[in-house]
Amino acid sequence: MAQEEGSLSQDAANASPPAETSPPAKATMREQVNDIIESILADTEPRSEAARIRLGALLEAHPEDPQRALLEHLLETRKEAAPAATVPVHLESASVHLESVDAARTVSVPVSHEVREGIQAVLADKLLLTAFQPVHALPNGDVVGVEALTRFVGEDGAGADVWFSEAAAAGLGTELEIAALHCALTAAHDVPETMSVALNLTPATSSDPRVRNLLAAAALAPDRIIVELTGSLADVGGQTGRDGLGPLRALGLRLAVSASGAALVALERVEQLRPDIIKLDRHLIEGIESSEGQRIRAKAIVELARELGAEVIAVGIETAAELEEVTALNITAAQGYLLGRPSVHPLDWSAWSIRAQTESQPAG
């Protein structure tokens, strides 16, 4: 990822005297965000007056963070455009709960041509980083894989899901996902070969021919690649269909889906997809050590996975009690802040592997 950021500086160096340096990526993003803000404030349409006033107030509230002000403005715009629609946001991962299958809808946010061009300019520079979060085998704790999570340059990572949601609303969702996929595959070159790499994609983007081309050309062995479907599974094509997941599965990679305790009814779709991995999301894991209902739902999913020949990964493990409970359920892998936070540093990725090898060696 440092190479991608460095390419901007290299281009500048080729066109400028050696004494000059190119502006940092963070400054470039700030300039582009400011351009979007200026285009909104320059709109003279009477119907946009309330939006201009709100954006101005947000800029006053966050004078040192125009990007945050713009994000909050876009979210409010989306709420006004479709008050009945909801967008689940997760800070730790990009997964969207299965309970949204029936309720989630695609919502068009009324943005001007200038604003859309501004967002496209932000995406064009691909100012993205990939953080990897370790996935640990249970019960031995070995790091057997990582999940790729997108981070934006200049951000702490918490706003990534918001950017994806707003890009989708502006008709740029697939473009951003593909840019993130490219970044993740590039970063994955530095992930130890003993680890699998999970890549998040929405069902709509997974069927884009460019995705198959990127994955087919990746330096990763196909059996190390996991495509993790996020969002609604309602429109996913069949596993062998030419227009569905067939082209991806034909590459030899694995498929993962999320299961939420509030949506066991959606598991019928999981059965149809026959994934290689089923992930139990945080909503099912939280409080599992003290909730019989949570344990019953988790056991049902573990049993389904066993019947499908799928692996189960518990996501969002934050306490030792949660880890103990999922281990007792014979869940074979887990990830979460207790086990390891996402990192953008290749040295951390290598350290996970080295630590696992060291701990697995017999003493003496």
Summary of the structure (lengths in Angstrom):
residues: 364
radius of gyration: 21.6
end to end distance: 39.8
largest distance: 77.9
contacts: 1156
relative contact order: 0.11
helix: 51%
strand: 14%
